[in-house]
Amino acid sequence: MKFTLSWLKEHLDTNASVTDIEEALTRVGLEVEGVENPGEKLNGFRVARVLTAERHPQADKLQVLTVDTGEQVLTVVCGAPNARAGLVGVLGTPGAVVPANGMQLKVAAVRGVESNGMMCSTRELELGEDHDGIIELPADAPVGTAFADYADLNDPVFDVSITPNRQDCMGVRGIARDLAAAGLGTLKDLAADPVAGEGAGPEVKIEAPEGCPAYFGQTVSGVTNGASPDWMQRRLKAIGQRPISALVDITNYVMIDLGRPLHVYDKAKLSGVLTVRKAKAGEQVLALNEKTYTLDESITVIADANGVHDIGGIMGGEDTGVSETTTDVVIECAYFEPDQIARAGQKLNLTSDARSRFERGVDPAFLEPGIAIATRLVLELCGGKASEVTRVGTLPKVGATVSYDPKLAETLGGLAVPEARQKQILESLGFTVGAGWNVTAPSWRRDVDGPADLVEEVIRIEGIDNVPSTPLSREPGVAKPTATAEQKIERKLRRNAAARGLNEAVTWSFVSESDAAPFGGGAWTLANPISEDMKVMRPSLLPGLLGAAERNLKRGAASVRLFELGRRYLADGERVTLGVLLAGAKTPRGWQGGKASAFTAYDAKAEALALLEAAGAPVANLQVMGEAGEVWHPGQSATLRLGPKTVLAAFGMLHPSVLKAFDLDGDVAAVELYLDALPGKRGGTGFMRTAYTPPALQAVTRDFAFLVPAELAAGDLVRTVKGADKVVIVDARLFDVFTGTGVPEGQKSLAVEVTLQPGEKSFTDEELKAVADKVVAAAAKLGAVLRG
């Protein structure tokens, strides 16, 4: 929301400085994003009169001018075709910077003649697009005056961010009201006397009151639609609006000035009754932005016998827009339901200044003053004769009444404010304070519906900076931890993943449909996504990690090691998951190792086991089973399970088709840890380990070499051997795999090192033999035979 200082003073009687106003706006909750004075960039440009204009002695298209600056007469070389003696224009003196190109003017010789500045065009000063000649000012313009002062351009422009609940501040008057309540001046009265018209107004019918409950219209005949006056154009230009014509500029001016969107139809282009109705499926309208929109039955429109002419509350139609030939107009001042406007705008992907106000909720009680002000401006600037006002529909009830306790300012807001001061604040903002502190909100404050909202009004005007900083009370002693067991696990996993050299990534929870497709598609699709690239709730963390890897590798990263801890969104709910992705080179090329090495499925398995162990999973009891799924490479992927059904992780190499979908070359290893499947921790809730008690006796190792079927997984044999005697055997690990001479076809040799830990005394030979027999017997159940 932009406005100028002079525009603000149309509503606020104040002598406050720009700095004071800026600070007050922020203090009352209207954040100032910037203040810019357009006159500052015109320092060094003055009103000057051309005394003489002679042909340049060495250039046919140049003239040598003598220019009166009010203080001295300067020689200026100029190439403008309209430069002539007696012309009053704008001179850029040496040292001034031309706004259009940043060039600093200086005394310089042009074709042998010294030039002391430049006579300027409109475009060079960024005041318009005209560049056919230099600016021509009225003959009585005061020579020597700073051009910014002469043109009233020393008018600071405020850019204020308006929160969605402050629809009343979408107009300059609403901002002035807040500043007046904050003590920066007095709010001026608004002249909004009805225009006494003659004859019947436009014929209007409402068939969709749920979208537009009230519609006011007034006809003005015999208008002349020329250019709007300079004061109006200057204000509109200052805030970035392009002046078009008097009629259009009036509607834009009233919208910015009072927060009341309007529309003007060319009456000659209408046929029959103006009808407020729902659009028919497939109906189309050519809007003022020169785009055609296809409508459906949920969208409120303004139509006549020929079809739709206005997307109600959002944008008018090109077919009935006013032009320089317009002589009769219909002025529309209607109230549209905010929710319907928001949904229609989202559905059509159409934004406008009118929509941004209607969807927040304009003042429904301002229809009468709004059409009166608009009609009076049309009569003053365009002439004509007004009809009576057509009033159709019923205005919605406004102004919630809230039972308020002034003590809430202190108990809820933290600031003790006297009751008399609270009443003054509320009344200055338009509230009515009745008996027993029954407070009625003004019609323009639809956001107020409870005592907490009144506390907010009191505190922001009294000054949020005045609220004392009071620490929260706490119980004596050491603070108790508040993190849940799940949060503790997530924190520990993040630390461990980072310690293993992985970089944490945070990717969007939304992905495109094409990115979700390789992972089975998304179970949840957004009806109104921010963009097509963020339409589906991610079914896996891997699409986001793959996208991050693709971006990094294409920007020269040699190795990508990423992890993310987040949620997957499945049909039956969201699942906490940790994803890991390894791409590029595992180790760089070097004089010792030769070529760079790539990541393998075993690297992914190592990450999965290490992180599962950090999460408290019983890693020793896990089984490596089967392939992980369609997105994984067959034969180079598997799952880690606790029992045949509980899948704790999937790991391995990703399928080439998945990598192709993400435009990735080379192999990529990945892991997904399903933290929701982790078994609950028995006993204590903390992560403190039991005290380490070193064994009194030295451990004993024994090696066993078994002939096993070729298809037997080594992990199954190791797990079986370790479980042969759970008291004595503390560890077992595979240290050799052999096939070839001496090993029968269809079999392989697996060598396992078994660690035995004695307790109170050393093992005897008999005890060691008994343990060995148990190991051999357990292995035999898998078809393993001890090698001779």
VOLOTI-113370 format. One record per residue (C-alpha): z, y, x; residue in one letter. Coordinates in steps of 0.25 Angstrom, whole numbers, plus 5000, padded with zeros to 4 digits. Layout:
REM residues N
ZYXA
...
REM end
This chain:
REM residues 788
500050005000M
499550135006K
499850275003F
499850415009T
500950515011L
500350615002S
500050504991W
501550464992L
501950614990K
501150614977E
502350534971H
503450564980L
504050704983D
504550684997T
504550755011N
504850625018A
504050605031S
503150485033V
504150415042T
505250435031D
504350375020I
503950265029E
505350225032E
505750235017A
504650145013L
505050035022T
506550055018R
506250035003V
505449915006G
504049965007L
503649925021E
502750025028V
501649955035E
501050085041G
500950235040V
499650305045E
499250455045N
497750455044P
497750605049G
498350565062E
497050505067K
496350645064L
497150725074N
496250815081G
495250825070F
495150965064R
494451045053V
493351125061A
492151215057R
490851215064V
490451355068L
489051325074T
488151205075A
487051205086E
486051105090R
486451025103H
485651065114P
485350925119Q
485450835106A
484650865093D
485650785084K
486950855090L
487550995087Q
488451085094V
489551135085L
490551245087T
491751205079V
492951295075D
494251215075T
495151325071G
495651345085E
494351345093Q
492851325093V
492351205099L
490951145102T
490751015096V
489450925097V
489150855084C
488050765079G
488350775064A
487150815055P
488050905046N
488650985057A
488351135055R
488951265056A
490051295046G
490451155043L
491951125043V
492250985048G
493150895056V
493250915071L
493850815081G
494350885092T
494550835107P
495650735107G
495450685093A
495150535091V
494050505081V
494650405071P
493450325068A
493150285083N
494450325091G
493650415100M
494450535106Q
493650665105L
493550745118K
492750855123V
491450805128A
489950845131A
488950795121V
487550815127R
488050925136G
488851005125V
490350995125E
490950945112S
492350965108N
492650865098G
491850805086M
491550845072M
491950725063C
491350645052S
492150575041T
491950435047R
492450475061E
493750525055L
493850395046E
493850475034L
492550415028G
491250345031E
490350475032D
489750495046H
488450565042D
489050705047G
490350775050I
491450805040I
491250925032E
492450995027L
492551115016P
492151245023A
493551295020D
494251185027A
495251245037P
494651245051V
495651195062G
496551115052T
496750965056A
495850885048F
496850785044A
497650895038D
496450955031Y
496050825025A
497450785021D
497350665030L
498750675036N
499350585025D
500050465031P
499750335024V
500850235022F
500550085021D
501650015014V
501749865011S
502149834997I
502949704994T
502449624982P
503649664973N
503449814975R
502249834966Q
502749964962D
502450014976C
501049984975M
500850124972G
501150254979V
502150294968R
502950174969G
503150194984I
503550344981A
504550294971R
505250204981D
505250314991L
505850414981A
506950314978A
507150304993A
507450454994G
506150505000L
505750594989G
505550604974T
504650524965L
503650624958K
503350604943D
502050534940L
501150604931A
500550504921A
500350574908D
499450504899P
497950554897V
497750594883A
496350524880G
495450534869E
494750424862G
494950274862A
495250204876G
494550084881P
494549954872E
495449854879V
495849714875K
496849624882I
496649474881E
497449434893A
498849494892P
499349394902E
498549464913G
498449604908C
499549634897P
499249784896A
497949874898Y
497750024898F
496450084898G
495850224896Q
494450284896T
493950404903V
492550454900S
491650554907G
492250534921V
491550574934T
491750464945N
491550544958G
492450534970A
493950544969S
494650674975P
494950684989D
496450674988W
496250534981M
495250484991Q
496050535002R
497250454998R
496450324994L
495750335008K
497050345015A
497550215010I
496250145012G
495650154998Q
494150194997R
493850304987P
492750254978I
492650354966S
493650434958A
493850334947L
494050214957V
494950304966D
495850344954I
496150194951T
496450164966N
497250294967Y
498150264955V
498350114960M
498850164974I
499650284968D
500350214957L
500150064959G
499350054946R
497949984947P
496850044938L
495450014935H
494250094930V
493050044922Y
491750114920D
491750114905K
490250114904A
490249974911K
491249914901L
490749844888S
491749824876G
493249804876V
493949794889L
494649654889T
495749604897V
495649454897R
495649334906K
494349304913A
493449184909K
493249074919A
492049104928G
491949254924E
491549344936Q
491849484939V
491249574950L
492449654955A
492449794962L
492549724976N
491049674973E
491549534972K
491349434960T
492549354955Y
492549234946T
493649234937L
494449134929D
495349134916E
496649174924S
496149314928I
496249434919T
495049524918V
494549654911I
493249624904A
492349684893D
491249624885A
490349604898N
491349534906G
492449554917V
492649694923H
493949684930D
494849574936I
496149624930G
497049694939G
496349654952I
494949714952M
493949784943G
492449744941G
491249804948E
490449804935D
491349914928T
491749994940G
491650144940V
490550214948S
490050354950E
489350344937T
490550304928T
490850404917T
491850324908D
492950244913V
494050154908V
495350154916I
496150024916E
497650024918C
498149884915A
499349794919Y
498949654924F
499949544926E
500349524941P
500349374941D
498949364935Q
498349474945I
498949394957A
498349264952R
496949324949A
496949394962G
497249264970Q
496249184962K
495149284965L
495549314979N
495449464975L
496449574979T
496449724976S
497449834975D
497549814960A
497849674961R
498949704972S
499649794962R
499449714949F
499949584955E
501149644960R
501349714946G
501049854943V
501849934933D
501549894919P
502150024913A
501150114921F
499950084913L
500050214905E
500350304917P
499350234925G
498150254916I
498550394913A
498550424928I
497250354930A
496550424918T
497050564922R
496550544937L
495150504931V
495150624922L
495550714933E
494550664944L
493450614935C
493550684923G
493250624909G
493950604896K
495050494894A
495250404882S
496550354876E
497250244883V
497050104879T
498250024880R
498149874878V
499249764880G
500749764882T
501349804895L
502349704901P
503849734900K
504249794913V
505549834920G
506649724921A
508049764918T
509049704928V
510549704927S
511049764940Y
512349764947D
512349884958P
513349794966K
512149704970L
511649814979A
512849784988E
513049634985T
511549594986L
510949704993G
512049735004G
512149885001L
513149954993A
512350064985V
513150154975P
512750124960E
512250264958A
511350254970R
510750114965Q
510450184952K
509750294958Q
508950204967I
508550114955L
508150234946E
507350294957S
506550174958L
506250174943G
507350074938F
508150114926T
509650084928V
510350064914G
511750044909A
512449934916G
511449934928W
510349874919N
509149914928V
507749914923T
506649904933A
505450004932P
504149944927S
503549954941W
504549854946R
504249724941R
504849654953D
506249694949V
506949584941D
508449574946G
509649634952P
509149594966A
507949684964D
508749804961L
509649784973V
508349784981E
507949914975E
509249974978V
509349924992I
507949964997R
508050104992I
509550124997E
509050065010G
508949925015I
509349985029D
510750025023N
511049875020V
512149835030P
511849715039S
512949625035T
513049485042P
513149365032L
514549305031S
514749175038R
515849065039E
516649065052P
516348975063G
515048915068V
513948925058A
513448795052K
512048745054P
511148765043T
509848695047A
509548565039T
509348435046A
507848445044E
507848585050Q
508548535062K
507548425064I
506348525063E
507048615073R
507248505083K
505848455081L
505248595084R
506048605097R
505648465101N
504248485098A
504248615106A
504948545118A
503848435118R
502848545121G
502348565107L
502048705101N
502448735087E
501448775077A
501648835064V
500348815055T
500148855040W
500648755029S
499248785023F
497948725028V
496548725023S
496048605014E
495148565026S
496248555036D
497148475026A
495948385022A
496048295035P
497548275031F
497348225017G
497248365011G
498348455006G
499248414994A
499448564991W
498348664990T
498648814987L
497948874975A
497849014982N
497848994997P
497949105007I
496549055012S
495748925012E
496348885025D
497748885019M
497548815006K
498248675008V
499648645011M
499548565024R
499648415023P
499948405037S
500448495049L
499248445057L
498148535051P
498848655055G
499148605069L
497748555071L
497248695067G
498148755077A
497748655088A
496248695085E
496548845086R
497248825100N
496248725106L
495148815102K
495848935109R
495948855122G
497248785121A
497148655130A
498348585123S
498948595109V
500248545106R
500748585092L
501848545083F
502248605069E
503448575060L
503148605046G
502748545032R
501648455027R
501348475012Y
501148345005L
500948314990A
502348264989D
502948384996G
503148445010E
503448365023R
504148415035V
503248375047T
503048405062L
501648405067G
501148395081V
499748415087L
499248385101L
497848425105A
497148465117G
497548415131A
498848345133K
498848375148T
497848465155P
496848415165R
497448425180G
497148375194W
498148265192Q
497848215178G
496348245177G
495848275163K
496748335152A
497348225143S
497348225128A
498448195118F
498548055113T
499247985101A
500347955111Y
500648095113D
500748115098A
501647995097K
502548045108A
502748185101E
503048115087A
504148025093L
504748135101A
504848225089L
505248115080L
506448085089E
506748235090A
506848225074A
507848115075G
506848005070A
507247865075P
506047855085V
506447715090A
506247655077N
504847715074L
503647635072Q
502247675076V
501347635064M
499947645059G
498947765060E
499447895055A
498347925045G
496947975043E
497148105051V
497548025063W
496647955073H
496647805070P
497247725081G
497847845087Q
498947885077S
500147815071A
501347845063T
502847835067L
503647775056R
505047735054L
504847605046G
503447575040P
503547685030K
504247805036T
503147885044V
503847985053L
502648035061A
501148015063A
500548035076F
499248015084G
497848075086M
497248145075L
495948095068H
494648155074P
494248195060S
495448285059V
495248345072L
493748375068K
494248445055A
495048545064F
493948565074D
494848495085L
494248425097D
494948315105G
496048225101D
497348285094V
498648215093A
499648245082A
500948205076V
501548225062E
503048205061L
503548185046Y
504948245047L
505248215032D
505148065035A
506248065046L
507447985043P
508748055040G
509748075051K
510947985049R
512248035052G
512448175057G
511548285054T
511448345068G
510548315080F
511648295090M
511448165098R
512648075100T
513348085113A
512648015125Y
513447905131T
512747845143P
512847695144P
513747635154A
512747525159L
511347535164Q
510247495154A
509447375157V
507847365155T
507047245152R
505547235151D
504847145141F
503347125141A
502747065127F
501447015123L
501147065109V
500047075100P
499047185103A
499247255090E
500747265091L
501247405093A
502047425106A
503047515098G
503347395089D
503747305101L
504547415107V
505347435094R
505547295092T
506047265106V
507047385105K
507547325092G
507847195098A
509247225102D
509647365097K
511047365104V
510547335118V
509047385118I
509047535119V
507647555122D
506247485123A
504947545128R
503547495131L
503147515145F
501847425146D
500647385138V
499647285144F
498447205139T
497547125148G
497647015158T
498746915154G
498946975140V
498246885129P
497146945120E
497747015108G
499047045115Q
499647155124K
500847165133S
501947265130L
503047285140A
504347345134V
505547395142E
506847365135V
508147445139T
509447375137L
510747455137Q
512047375140P
513347415133G
514747385139E
514147285150K
512947245157S
511947145151F
512047005155T
510846925157D
511046845144E
511146975137E
509847025143L
509146895139K
509646905125A
509147045123V
507747005130A
507646885120D
507946985108K
506847075113V
505846955115V
506246905101A
506047045094A
504647065101A
504246925096A
504346965082K
503147065085L
502346945092G
502746995106A
502946885117V
503646915130L
502646905141R
502846805152G
REM end
